Amino acid sequence: MKIKCRRFLAAAILLLALVFISTAMGQEENAFQWVVFSDTPPQSAMASDGSKILIAGTGTFVVGEDEHATGGGTWATFDASGVATGSGKFRVTRLVKFDLAPGSAPGFPNFHAGLAFLRIVYDDGSEGVLVVSCSLNFFGPTTPPSVPEGFSASKGFVDYWNGFINGDSIFIALPRQQD
């Protein structure tokens, strides 16, 4: 009888530990790193008039904690004929919204598909929103085709929205920091 009781107790303790670990891991996935890769050719999005913005950057955000976000990167704008019209750096000021999307990355359990809206400030004083979207489909078709890959951005009154075709972006779940 003592052996059965010990086995039951050991199994109960193990089960509780597994439940605690899986619950804690689920709670940790409210902190993410976002990345818009700068590769060749650089990431760009186009406005209705044919002008473009190039974006590269990285940062972090925490969902549910006053939409805390960090990071930034570089930007450059070009008119429709390809002439440079400005460049500099941008800084993320807050997370507006983030939604996880279905999909997986075999071998990379912390990689996630999703859509994030980030408020940004450009170093020339203009403001905007950076939309980062990741489909994870470079790992194979695991995310619905309605989830684009890449970014779009606004800068002042200009919306560079047509840019999700050649994008490379990712969301990486980060472990929660202990207090």
Long-range contacts (C-beta under 8 A, 24 or more apart in sequence): 27-176, 28-173, 28-174, 28-175, 28-176, 29-112, 29-173, 30-62, 30-63, 30-64, 30-65, 30-176, 31-60, 31-61, 31-62, 31-63, 31-173, 31-174, 31-175, 31-176, 31-177, 32-60, 32-61, 32-63, 32-98, 32-112, 32-114, 32-116, 32-171, 32-172, 32-173, 32-174, 33-58, 33-59, 33-60, 33-171, 33-172, 33-174, 34-58, 34-59, 34-60, 34-61, 34-71, 34-116, 34-118, 34-132, 34-169, 34-170, 34-171, 35-169, 35-170, 35-172, 36-73, 36-130, 36-132, 36-150, 36-151, 36-167, 36-168, 36-169, 37-168, 37-169, 37-170, 38-73, 38-74, 39-168, 41-166, 42-76, 43-150, 43-151, 43-163, 43-166, 43-167, 43-168, 44-163, 44-166, 45-150, 45-151, 45-152, 45-153, 45-160, 45-161, 45-162, 45-163, 45-164, 46-160, 46-161, 46-162, 46-163, 47-158, 47-159, 47-160, 47-161, 47-162, 48-159, 49-80, 50-79, 50-80, 51-77, 51-78, 51-79, 51-80, 51-85, 51-158, 51-160, 52-77, 52-78, 52-160, 53-77, 53-78, 53-153, 53-155, 53-160, 53-163, 54-78, 55-90, 55-130, 55-151, 55-153, 57-90, 57-92, 57-130, 59-92, 59-118, 60-174, 61-92, 61-95, 61-98, 61-116, 61-118, 62-95, 63-95, 63-98, 66-94, 67-94, 67-95, 67-96, 68-94, 68-95, 69-93, 69-94, 69-95, 69-118, 69-119, 72-120, 75-122, 75-153, 75-155, 77-155, 86-124, 88-122, 88-123, 88-124, 89-122, 89-123, 90-120, 90-121, 90-122, 90-123, 90-128, 90-130, 91-120, 91-121, 91-123, 92-118, 92-119, 92-120, 92-130, 93-119, 93-120, 93-121, 94-118, 94-119, 95-119, 96-129, 100-171, 101-134, 101-135, 101-143, 101-144, 101-147, 102-142, 102-143, 102-144, 103-135, 103-136, 103-137, 103-142, 103-143, 103-144, 103-147, 104-136, 104-139, 104-142, 105-136, 105-139, 105-142, 106-139, 106-140, 108-139, 110-172, 110-173, 110-174, 111-136, 111-139, 111-170, 111-171, 111-172, 111-173, 112-136, 112-171, 112-172, 112-173, 113-142, 113-143, 113-147, 113-171, 114-171, 115-147, 116-171, 120-153, 122-155, 126-155, 126-156, 127-156, 128-153, 128-154, 128-155, 128-156, 129-153, 129-154, 132-169, 132-171, 133-164, 133-167, 133-169, 134-169, 134-170, 134-171, 136-170, 138-168
